[in-house]
């Protein structure tokens, strides 16, 4: 069973959304002052982050434990994988965590090498904390980035990068670095890109699980799994920069999952076709995105066809009013399953692949881009250069009331086939960020989620978020984060 974090780590930047279009070109590490030696340029970097979180009545901790957390996994005659066990109800959960990074970028002409070592761990035992899809388990001491980049000298108009690297396309709804999580996400593979006039084109090939046979200590069985082709993710992304307020982006992803595979995936072939329009000019930023998913997934009896759809929109207006008053709005929709499916019936539950859990949905991380209806907005301001405050509200619903509720970390909260209410609830968020000194950032946030009838039906069915035998009325969440970094 995948272990996935029940608390969603965010920074204030998640609340004050920055909608500027991202280029498809190579991501370059932050630049520090170089030390030149023998024709080489050395650029060191360091980051230390401390974070504490508390959540009252978590919806993805305790209660029912299933055999898999894969978004597309399902058991016989149900919307959830087979049930393994039922734990005690968790009413309050909190933790302190730290993450340290030490990096070095070496440059010489058209060649760049990057190595960033990361150590991420909790204070105390990590037995009750889980990490998300595509992230290493805790404690983690390993390279976060380790790659070689060969590029043109003039403006990096073409590049090829090989090794472990962070990848984020578009708004990160399908492929994101998830940097605000405890361990963040980096992928092993190769990327290549080129700028052709005002068009950026990029391709990638990533290994999620190497080919071969998994040993018994990994599979949990008496015999090793027979050799297979493993799991790979392929992608193609293109952005046409027509005007500051009109950038057209197209993305195609193909995930081939075979044994051995990560525990957060189910065998199958998944293809996603995505289109996005965005812009940024004079304080106005927006993005519109739609994705269609097709392919096939393995079930107990036969392969099931996949056909799912998702759409999202967000906009932000930074005014010239005192305090740089900023208004924003967002909405999203993604199809879901509606309870048990018959043999051969098409699965409509949308799988967001490897999303950035912090930037696109409510900061509490209670829902993801799967079986969801989202509508919300907020306001932010910077009364001083070093201070930013924000507040927001979001309504969250289920596209299919009888289907699965999935968190931003792709954790299944549960499903209630007899549920007839779409309302998951209402989220209210408050946050503050303080930047008193260039290397130091302090962020503080509070969230409250009022459970709707749909949410209460699901947590009751999953034996979670209960208070004295009755489903909780609301969830409280608070975090405090301090980051010290250079450059």
Protein Blocks (a to p, Z undefined) as FASTA:
>chain_A
ZZddfbdcddfklmmccfbdcdfbdcdddddddddeehiacdddddddddddddehiakg
ghjddfbfcfkbccehiabdcdfbdcdddfbdcdddddddddddddehjbccdddddddd
dehjfklpccdehiacddddddfbdcdddddfehplaccdedjddddehjllmbcgklmp
mnopadddddddddehjaccddddddfbdcddddfklnopabdcdddebjaddddddddd
fbfklccddddddddddddddfkbccdddddddddddddeehiacdddddddedddddfk
bccdddddddddddddddfbehiiacddddddddddehjadehiacfbdcehjacfklmm
cfklpaccehiadddddddddfbfkbccdddddddddfblklccddfkopafbdcfkbcb
fbfbdcddddddddfbfklccddddddddddfklmmmmmmnopaieehiacfbdcddddd
dddddZZ
